[in-house]
Structures are given as structure tokens and as C-alpha cells.
Amino acid sequence: MSLWGLGNLVLLLVVVPVLVALLNMVLAALERIRAAADDALAGGVALIGELNTTPELLAKTDEVIKDVANGAVRYAGPVSKLLG
């Protein structure tokens, strides 16, 4: 067997399987990253669905704040007279 033949045999029996194993590990990591990205996208889409009602909720919050402020003013008047 010539030196070239021995080199080709080592390449086929050692280097190629190592490269295939490394490629499999990289592809497995890529698939895990892709799955995590898909989960993040699905969560983002679900979150957008929850945000559609935000303007109505903010309007209700504004109304509640006005009611609380009015109640606080009504309460503060008599309290200030008592402490007075």
C-alpha cells in the first residue's frame, strides 16, 4: 500500500466519522434553537392577543382614578374640618 493509499484510508476511517459526529452535534443544537425560537414566537403572538383590549382597560382605569380622586376629595373635606 502506498503512502497515498494509507492517507486515504485514515481519512475515510478517522476524519470523516469525526466530522460527521461534529456536524450532527451542530445540527442538534440548531434544532433546539429553532424549537426555542418557535416557542418564543408563539408566546409573542399570544401576548399580542392579550394586548388588544388595552385601550378599553386604560379607559376604565381612568374612570376608576377619577372616582377615587372624587371620593378622596369628599373625604378630605370633613376630615380637615375635624382636624382643624
CNS distance restraints for C-alpha pairs under 8 A (distance, minus, plus):
assign (resid   1 and name CA) (resid   5 and name CA) 6.03 0.50 0.50
assign (resid   1 and name CA) (resid   6 and name CA) 6.68 0.50 0.50
assign (resid   2 and name CA) (resid   6 and name CA) 6.31 0.50 0.50
assign (resid   3 and name CA) (resid   7 and name CA) 6.19 0.50 0.50
assign (resid   4 and name CA) (resid   8 and name CA) 6.14 0.50 0.50
assign (resid   5 and name CA) (resid   9 and name CA) 6.15 0.50 0.50
assign (resid   6 and name CA) (resid  10 and name CA) 6.24 0.50 0.50
assign (resid   7 and name CA) (resid  11 and name CA) 6.12 0.50 0.50
assign (resid   8 and name CA) (resid  12 and name CA) 6.19 0.50 0.50
assign (resid   9 and name CA) (resid  13 and name CA) 6.04 0.50 0.50
assign (resid  10 and name CA) (resid  14 and name CA) 5.54 0.50 0.50
assign (resid  10 and name CA) (resid  15 and name CA) 7.01 0.50 0.50
assign (resid  11 and name CA) (resid  15 and name CA) 4.94 0.50 0.50
assign (resid  11 and name CA) (resid  16 and name CA) 6.24 0.50 0.50
assign (resid  12 and name CA) (resid  16 and name CA) 5.52 0.50 0.50
assign (resid  12 and name CA) (resid  17 and name CA) 7.58 0.50 0.50
assign (resid  13 and name CA) (resid  17 and name CA) 6.79 0.50 0.50
assign (resid  14 and name CA) (resid  18 and name CA) 6.42 0.50 0.50
assign (resid  15 and name CA) (resid  19 and name CA) 6.18 0.50 0.50
assign (resid  16 and name CA) (resid  20 and name CA) 6.13 0.50 0.50
assign (resid  17 and name CA) (resid  21 and name CA) 6.13 0.50 0.50
assign (resid  18 and name CA) (resid  22 and name CA) 6.23 0.50 0.50
assign (resid  19 and name CA) (resid  23 and name CA) 6.08 0.50 0.50
assign (resid  20 and name CA) (resid  24 and name CA) 6.17 0.50 0.50
assign (resid  21 and name CA) (resid  25 and name CA) 6.38 0.50 0.50
assign (resid  22 and name CA) (resid  26 and name CA) 6.33 0.50 0.50
assign (resid  23 and name CA) (resid  27 and name CA) 6.13 0.50 0.50
assign (resid  24 and name CA) (resid  28 and name CA) 6.07 0.50 0.50
assign (resid  25 and name CA) (resid  29 and name CA) 6.28 0.50 0.50
assign (resid  26 and name CA) (resid  30 and name CA) 6.18 0.50 0.50
assign (resid  27 and name CA) (resid  31 and name CA) 6.21 0.50 0.50
assign (resid  28 and name CA) (resid  32 and name CA) 6.40 0.50 0.50
assign (resid  29 and name CA) (resid  33 and name CA) 6.24 0.50 0.50
assign (resid  30 and name CA) (resid  34 and name CA) 6.11 0.50 0.50
assign (resid  31 and name CA) (resid  35 and name CA) 6.17 0.50 0.50
assign (resid  32 and name CA) (resid  36 and name CA) 6.23 0.50 0.50
assign (resid  33 and name CA) (resid  37 and name CA) 6.12 0.50 0.50
assign (resid  34 and name CA) (resid  38 and name CA) 6.16 0.50 0.50
assign (resid  35 and name CA) (resid  39 and name CA) 6.25 0.50 0.50
assign (resid  36 and name CA) (resid  40 and name CA) 6.22 0.50 0.50
assign (resid  37 and name CA) (resid  41 and name CA) 6.16 0.50 0.50
assign (resid  38 and name CA) (resid  42 and name CA) 6.17 0.50 0.50
assign (resid  39 and name CA) (resid  43 and name CA) 6.17 0.50 0.50
assign (resid  40 and name CA) (resid  44 and name CA) 6.14 0.50 0.50
assign (resid  41 and name CA) (resid  45 and name CA) 6.21 0.50 0.50
assign (resid  42 and name CA) (resid  46 and name CA) 6.23 0.50 0.50
assign (resid  43 and name CA) (resid  47 and name CA) 6.13 0.50 0.50
assign (resid  44 and name CA) (resid  48 and name CA) 6.27 0.50 0.50
assign (resid  45 and name CA) (resid  49 and name CA) 6.56 0.50 0.50
assign (resid  46 and name CA) (resid  50 and name CA) 6.65 0.50 0.50
assign (resid  47 and name CA) (resid  51 and name CA) 6.40 0.50 0.50
assign (resid  48 and name CA) (resid  52 and name CA) 6.66 0.50 0.50
assign (resid  50 and name CA) (resid  54 and name CA) 7.95 0.50 0.50
assign (resid  53 and name CA) (resid  57 and name CA) 6.29 0.50 0.50
assign (resid  54 and name CA) (resid  58 and name CA) 6.05 0.50 0.50
assign (resid  55 and name CA) (resid  59 and name CA) 6.23 0.50 0.50
assign (resid  56 and name CA) (resid  60 and name CA) 6.30 0.50 0.50
assign (resid  57 and name CA) (resid  61 and name CA) 6.13 0.50 0.50
assign (resid  58 and name CA) (resid  62 and name CA) 6.19 0.50 0.50
assign (resid  59 and name CA) (resid  63 and name CA) 6.43 0.50 0.50
assign (resid  60 and name CA) (resid  64 and name CA) 6.28 0.50 0.50
assign (resid  61 and name CA) (resid  65 and name CA) 6.15 0.50 0.50
assign (resid  62 and name CA) (resid  66 and name CA) 6.27 0.50 0.50
assign (resid  63 and name CA) (resid  67 and name CA) 6.26 0.50 0.50
assign (resid  64 and name CA) (resid  68 and name CA) 6.11 0.50 0.50
assign (resid  65 and name CA) (resid  69 and name CA) 6.03 0.50 0.50
assign (resid  66 and name CA) (resid  70 and name CA) 6.13 0.50 0.50
assign (resid  67 and name CA) (resid  71 and name CA) 6.17 0.50 0.50
assign (resid  68 and name CA) (resid  72 and name CA) 6.05 0.50 0.50
assign (resid  69 and name CA) (resid  73 and name CA) 6.22 0.50 0.50
assign (resid  70 and name CA) (resid  74 and name CA) 6.20 0.50 0.50
assign (resid  71 and name CA) (resid  75 and name CA) 6.07 0.50 0.50
assign (resid  72 and name CA) (resid  76 and name CA) 5.92 0.50 0.50
assign (resid  73 and name CA) (resid  77 and name CA) 6.37 0.50 0.50
assign (resid  74 and name CA) (resid  78 and name CA) 7.36 0.50 0.50
assign (resid  75 and name CA) (resid  79 and name CA) 6.40 0.50 0.50
assign (resid  76 and name CA) (resid  80 and name CA) 5.91 0.50 0.50
assign (resid  77 and name CA) (resid  81 and name CA) 6.47 0.50 0.50
assign (resid  78 and name CA) (resid  82 and name CA) 6.26 0.50 0.50
assign (resid  79 and name CA) (resid  83 and name CA) 6.14 0.50 0.50
assign (resid  80 and name CA) (resid  84 and name CA) 5.53 0.50 0.50
